[in-house]
Amino acid sequence: MKFPSIYLASKSPRRQELLSQIEVNFSVLSIDVDETAFANETPLDYVQRVAIAKAQAGWNSLAEQDQKPVLGSDTSVVINSEILGKPTDDSDATAMLQKLSGNTHQVMTAVAIVTSSEILCKVNISKVTFALLSAEDIAWYLSTKEGCDKAGSYAVQGLAAVFIENIEGSYSGIMGLPVRDTALLLKQI
């Protein structure tokens, strides 16, 4: 497949790796958006809003002569309708991993593309089941620092894989960019 050249409104090395994997030519834009959830906002609405906000912020940062499509993405770990964002500290990460322990949660990843004429967005939802984690398992994982900047305090593609009993859905979506959905959106523009 041949895809258009785009801007990626994300510094995530995982998203960059996944775009490179499907041979998308991209340049990275460093943008910041407020990722605070609104009161009574559903996880689905939240992840879509933030992905679109990232793509829109990227688009707004471009000079008129540099405008080409901008892709933004956001991933949220959701358990019992609660969004687990990036942990603020080890205590927060411990609490998140305890909630995931022995349970199935959702990983929602929204991909948004902004062009001069449209805003497209698609959400991928996967299910991940964690084994029952001991206090030692959690302490070991926290000591690796792998999950300190990840939604839900873990990285599916890293050491946390030893905790995962089952996945239903898109592995790349859980990593942070559902490749199939991204390819379909890029073909639309």
Residue pairs with C-beta under 8 A, 6 or more apart in sequence:
1 22
1 183
1 187
3 22
3 23
3 24
3 25
3 183
3 186
3 187
4 68
4 69
4 186
4 189
5 24
5 25
5 26
5 27
5 68
6 24
6 25
6 26
6 27
6 68
6 69
6 70
6 71
6 113
6 186
7 26
7 27
7 28
7 29
7 58
7 62
7 68
7 69
7 70
7 71
8 15
8 16
8 19
8 26
8 27
8 28
8 29
8 58
8 70
8 71
9 29
9 31
9 54
9 55
9 57
9 58
9 70
9 71
9 72
10 16
10 28
10 54
10 71
10 72
10 73
11 28
11 30
12 73
12 176
12 177
14 157
14 175
14 176
14 177
15 73
15 176
15 177
16 26
16 28
18 172
18 175
18 176
18 177
18 179
18 182
19 26
19 71
19 177
19 182
21 179
22 179
22 182
22 183
24 182
24 186
26 71
29 58
29 61
29 62
29 70
31 54
31 57
31 58
31 61
32 57
33 50
33 53
33 54
33 57
34 53
35 50
35 74
35 85
37 46
37 83
38 46
38 49
41 49
42 81
43 76
43 78
43 81
43 83
43 106
43 108
44 108
44 123
46 76
46 83
47 74
47 75
47 76
47 108
47 109
47 110
47 123
48 110
48 112
48 121
48 123
50 74
50 110
51 72
51 73
51 74
51 110
51 111
51 112
51 121
52 72
52 110
52 112
52 114
52 119
52 121
53 72
54 72
54 73
54 74
54 112
55 70
55 71
55 72
55 112
55 113
55 114
55 119
56 70
56 72
56 112
56 114
56 119
57 72
58 70
58 71
58 72
58 114
59 67
59 70
59 114
62 70
67 116
69 113
69 114
69 115
69 186
69 189
70 113
70 114
70 115
71 111
71 112
71 113
71 182
71 185
71 186
72 111
72 112
72 113
72 114
73 109
73 110
73 111
73 112
73 176
73 177
74 109
74 110
75 107
75 108
75 109
75 151
75 173
75 174
75 176
76 83
76 84
76 85
76 107
76 108
76 109
76 151
77 83
77 84
77 96
77 100
77 105
77 106
77 107
77 151
77 152
77 154
78 84
78 105
78 106
78 107
78 108
79 99
79 100
79 103
79 105
79 106
82 99
84 96
84 99
84 100
84 105
84 151
84 152
84 153
85 151
86 148
86 149
86 150
86 151
86 153
87 93
87 96
87 147
87 148
87 153
90 142
92 153
93 142
93 147
93 148
93 153
94 138
94 142
96 152
96 153
97 133
97 138
97 141
97 142
97 147
97 153
97 154
98 133
98 138
99 105
100 130
100 133
100 152
100 154
100 163
101 130
101 131
101 132
101 133
101 138
102 130
102 131
102 132
102 133
103 129
103 130
104 127
104 128
104 129
104 130
104 166
105 127
105 128
105 130
105 152
106 125
106 126
106 127
106 128
107 125
107 126
107 127
107 128
107 151
107 152
107 156
107 169
107 173
107 174
108 123
108 124
108 125
109 123
109 124
109 126
109 170
109 173
109 174
109 176
109 177
109 178
110 121
110 122
110 123
110 124
111 121
111 122
111 123
111 124
111 177
111 178
111 181
111 182
111 185
112 119
112 120
112 121
113 119
113 120
113 121
113 185
113 186
113 188
113 189
115 189
118 189
120 185
120 188
120 189
122 178
122 181
122 184
122 185
124 169
124 170
124 173
124 178
124 181
125 169
125 173
126 167
126 168
126 169
126 170
126 171
126 173
126 174
127 166
127 167
127 168
127 169
128 156
128 164
128 166
128 167
128 174
129 164
129 165
129 166
129 167
130 163
130 164
130 165
131 163
131 164
131 165
133 163
137 163
141 147
141 154
141 159
141 160
141 163
144 159
146 154
146 155
146 158
146 159
146 160
147 153
147 154
147 155
147 160
154 160
154 163
155 175
156 164
156 167
156 171
156 174
156 175
157 175
167 174
170 178
170 179
170 180
170 181
172 178
172 179
172 180
173 181
